[in-house]
Amino acid sequence: MKDSICKDFEKTVEEYLIRHQSILDLLSKAQETNARLNRAITKAVTQCGCIEVNAKKPQFPENSSLATMKSVLSSHLSGHLCEHCREMVEQELGKNLFYLTGLCNALGLSLEDVLEKENKKVKTLRMFNMT
Ligand SMILES: [Zn+2]
């Protein structure tokens, strides 16, 4: 049977993660790659300009339902990532996933199990998940 992409990725990370085996290296690399991901998104706004951030506090009508509240919420983003920025964000996201998967492996956790549990939890919470 063919592995899922998650299982396949877990194995690939396991095979190639030789230099950063220590949990300390994995933790700091996961944090570093997360910072680089944030930086790539920030640069798409401040240096390229393909996306813009227009943020303000959401105004909820009184006694609004959860559905109404959700419709009022916004990503505060406009525009779309250009080809270059998309590539940079995807690259940094991939590196971040690599080290997150390395953390899973080091701790004896399965990325696929983590995803399945979170997927199930979010599906159960549905509208109540406002995070
Ligand atoms: Zn761009």
Boltz pocket constraint, residues with backbone or C-beta under 6 A from the ligand:
constraints:
  - pocket:
      binder: B
      contacts: [[A, 44], [A, 48], [A, 49], [A, 50], [A, 51], [A, 80], [A, 81], [A, 82], [A, 83], [A, 84], [A, 85], [A, 86]]
      max_distance: 6.0
